[in-house]
Every structure is written in C-alpha cells, then in structure tokens.
Amino acid sequence: MKILLIRLSSMGDVILVSPVITYLNGKYHDSSITLLTSSAYASLFEGDSRLSSVIGIKKGELPCKAILKDDFDLVFDLQNSSKSRRLLKSLGINTVTGVFKKPRIKRLLLLLLRIDLYGSAYAVASAYIKAVGGDTLTPVPALKLDFGDQLPESFRRWENEGNGQPVIALFPFSAWKNKQWPLEYFVQVGRHYAAKGWRVLILGGKEDISEANAAIERIKENCLSLAGKLTLNECGKVLSRCSLALGNDTGLSHLARACGVKTGVIFGPTTRHFGFYPYANPPYKVFELKMLCRPCHLHGGNRCPLIHWGCMKKLKPQTVIEGLEHIESVNYFL
C-alpha cells in the first residue's frame, strides 16, 4: 500500500502529522508512506524509519509529477488549502482519498462572537486521524519523533560541563509577536532554574539572536543560547536531552513534546479550542488566563487589539514556575 501525506505548514501542524504516520503504519502493515511538506520542515522527519521518503517543497514552488517516484494507492491532503490543491494539480493527482476538515465556522464564531461550538476539546491530531480513515473512537497515537543521539558539538561540550545537571529549554520567541510572553518573564524563570543548579538553554531563529543574547546576559549562570545556530533536526537532538521546556504556543513547544520533554505551554491571544493543545504524555502544563478578550487571533497576531496585552502581562513568572515544578515531579512512561 503506497500512501502520500501532504502537510506543508506550519511547523506545529507538520509535527502533528507524526501520530498519523504511526496510525497508518499500524493499519496498513505493508505500507510505504511518503510525506510531502515544506522544505523548511522536511528535516524534522530526516531518518524517520516509519516513512519511505520525505519530499520538501520550497516556498512558492509548484513541482511537477517527476518528483514522485511512485503512483499512490491513497492520498491524504492534511493541508486542505488552495496551495495544497494547486500542488495536487501540478502533480497530476486528481483523486484524493481523504481531506483534513477545518472547523472554519466554529473558529469565526469563537473569535468574533465568543460563541463556543467546539463542545468537547478539539484536537488537530485527532482531526488528522479522522481524515485518514479513523473515527471518533480511534485512539490518537503519541506525538513522537526520533532524532538519534549525534549531538551538535556546541551543545555536547556545554552539556558535559554541567556534569549531569538537568537542562530546561526556553522558547521565548514566535513569528507572531503578540503571543510572545514577555522576555523578562522568561529571564525570571531562567534565573530560578539556574539558582536551583539547572542549566538553561534558549532556542529560537536567526532573527532572535540579539534578544536571546540579551536574555543570557541577564540570566548569567549556566545559560546557553543556540538561537539561529541549529537546524530543526539538530533542535530535536538537543531537546531530546532536556528534562523540561517552557515556550509560547509555537512549533518548538510541540517539538519538545515530540521529543519526550515535559513542557509548559503559554496561551495568550490563541486558545486550546483551535486544536493545538497538548494531550497524553509527556506531562504538560498549559498556562492561560480567563479573559473576555481571548482569543483575539487565530495565529496570535502581531499586536494586541486592546493595546493592554493583558493575557500575557498578567500571567506572572511565579505562577508559571509553580506549574513547571509540579510537572517536574510527575512520573510517566512512554
């Protein structure tokens, strides 16, 4: 059984394809699965034994059928956008087996009128499983990616200097600026864990290097920034060595959980209703405040519509530290 999965973006959405791959491997034991995704995220599945191949598509590219080595028995469009439909057409694929159904009306009603029609918790991973043939009773497999143990040299040296000290990873940044918890609050969390004898790791993109370095200067002890210095595959390798993580509602928070890391996730302008909500193991803690103005944007946006940015500023570091210390103590088995 030859299967094609399409999910182009964004990072968190692509990571959430992992349970689908596990499910399909279990359902079709002789399956050969190809994942078609953005070239920016293809390295997340580099060497993944569950896949026969991963094809990365550059932004704006519409490749021809020549990039596909096979014809497929099953094709699943987990993007379900005009972009994925154009891509399918360019590949000469006219029949799609299943499509990810987005709850667009429910989103609009919640965003614009605060009418919640989601009912029980909606999860994107579960919706993906339904798109590939599962139903509401189908268990959603664990979110898990395997990156191996060949660590980047810069991290390996720093880790060795710690002589076994646990590491907390911080993800203070986001492409959507409105959903960034204040950097100073992340610094306070970092200081707390450094004082406890932990090592503090900061991850982000190249555009975050300056702010990450400023955070290091304020945390001071046992702190390293690898912002802008790692591929996503290397981020996975590094995160697999961490004991705890804290981040905004972004792709790196999903990646930490896929690497088996206990994770705190901060929701401000976004909400769990949209489906990007942790589930099952590893243990997690969601940090959010009940406010009438939440949610205000599907993706987070770049400015607070009411200016005050209360959903982030009013969530204090001590509250987050207490939540992180709680999940530290939780034992679990993958």
Secondary structure, DSSP 4 states (H G I P E B T S, - for coil): -EEEEE----HHHHHTTHHHHHHHHHH-TT-EEEEEEETTTGGGGTT-TT-SEEEEE-TT----GGG-SS--SEEEESS-SHHHHHHHHHTT----SEEPPP-HHHHHIIIII------SPP-HHHHHHHHTT--TTSPPPP------S---HHHHHHHHHTTT--EEEEE---SSGGG---HHHHHHHHHHHHHTT-EEEE---GGGHHHHHHHHHHH-TTEEE-TTTS-HHHHHHHHTT-SEEEEESSHHHHHHHHTT-EEEEE-SSS-GGGS----SSSPEEEE----TT----SS--SS-TTSS-HHHHTS-HHHHHHHHHHHHT-----
